[in-house]
Amino acid sequence: MNEDKKFDVRLIKRHLESGRITEDELKKTLDALPDCADKFETVSTRQPIAGKDSQDEQ
């Protein structure tokens, strides 16, 4: 399996169900990720198809 896609959030459920990864492997991988909570940046984006700006929803 391609290591880049092993823990792809879109594929995790499928990989768990097929046995390609285990719950333990997933937990270890997630626990090893750095905490980046202090590095986020809020951005404002126009969404003309939705008929409003993202700022309108806040």
C-alpha positions in Angstrom: 0.0 0.0 0.0 1.2 3.5 -0.8 2.5 4.9 2.5 1.2 8.4 1.6 -2.4 7.1 1.5 -2.2 4.7 4.4 -3.6 7.2 6.8 -5.5 9.4 4.4 -8.5 10.7 6.3 -10.7 9.8 3.3 -9.5 6.2 3.4 -9.1 5.4 7.1 -12.5 3.7 7.5 -12.0 1.5 4.5 -8.4 0.6 5.6 -9.7 -0.3 9.1 -12.5 -2.4 7.7 -10.3 -4.3 5.3 -7.6 -4.9 7.9 -4.9 -2.9 6.1 -4.4 -0.9 9.3 -5.3 -1.6 12.9 -6.9 0.7 15.5 -3.6 0.6 17.4 -1.6 1.7 14.3 -4.1 4.6 13.8 -3.9 5.7 17.4 -0.1 5.6 17.4 0.1 7.6 14.2 -2.4 10.2 15.4 -0.7 10.5 18.8 2.6 11.1 17.0 1.3 14.1 15.1 2.5 17.5 16.3 0.0 19.9 17.9 -0.4 22.8 15.5 -3.4 24.5 17.2 -1.4 27.7 17.7 -0.5 27.9 14.0 -3.9 28.4 12.5 -4.9 31.5 10.6 -8.4 32.6 9.9 -9.2 33.6 6.3 -12.1 35.3 4.8 -13.4 33.8 1.5 -16.2 35.0 -0.8 -18.6 32.2 -1.8 -20.7 33.7 -4.5 -22.4 30.4 -5.4 -23.7 30.2 -1.8 -24.9 33.8 -2.1 -23.0 35.1 0.9 -19.5 35.6 2.4 -18.0 33.1 4.9 -18.0 36.1 7.3 -21.8 36.2 7.2 -22.0 32.8 8.9 -20.0 33.8 11.9 
